[in-house]
Amino acid sequence: MKLVIGIVRPEKTNDVLEALYRAEVRGISMSRVQGHGGELDRVETYRGTTVKMGLSEKVRFEIAVSDSFVEATIEALCEGGRTGEVGDGKIFVVPLERVVRIRTAEGDEAAVTPVDA
């Protein structure tokens, strides 16, 4: 099992969600984050003062998947999040030691497998 973390541009959120849905990847957490990667610092004028903007708005996806879904998840994040410009984001794949579904106490692979409502 892996935790796939994707950091993408906010305007690509719907495209990423659609790509994940088409790839049959379920169980997604999203949050708005700020960060700085390889993009150049922006300089903006705010009320007559020049301000160096060091952090960019991004959306962070966290998706716990079984090993067989890792590549499909990465491909969907890339497909939905890519603009071809600097600042498109990053994907991190982290091993998961243990997963427990709270409702049923199912563990590991069974806990990251989608269920019908």
Order of alpha helices (4+ residues) and beta strands (2+ residues): beta-alpha-beta-beta-beta-beta-alpha-beta-alpha
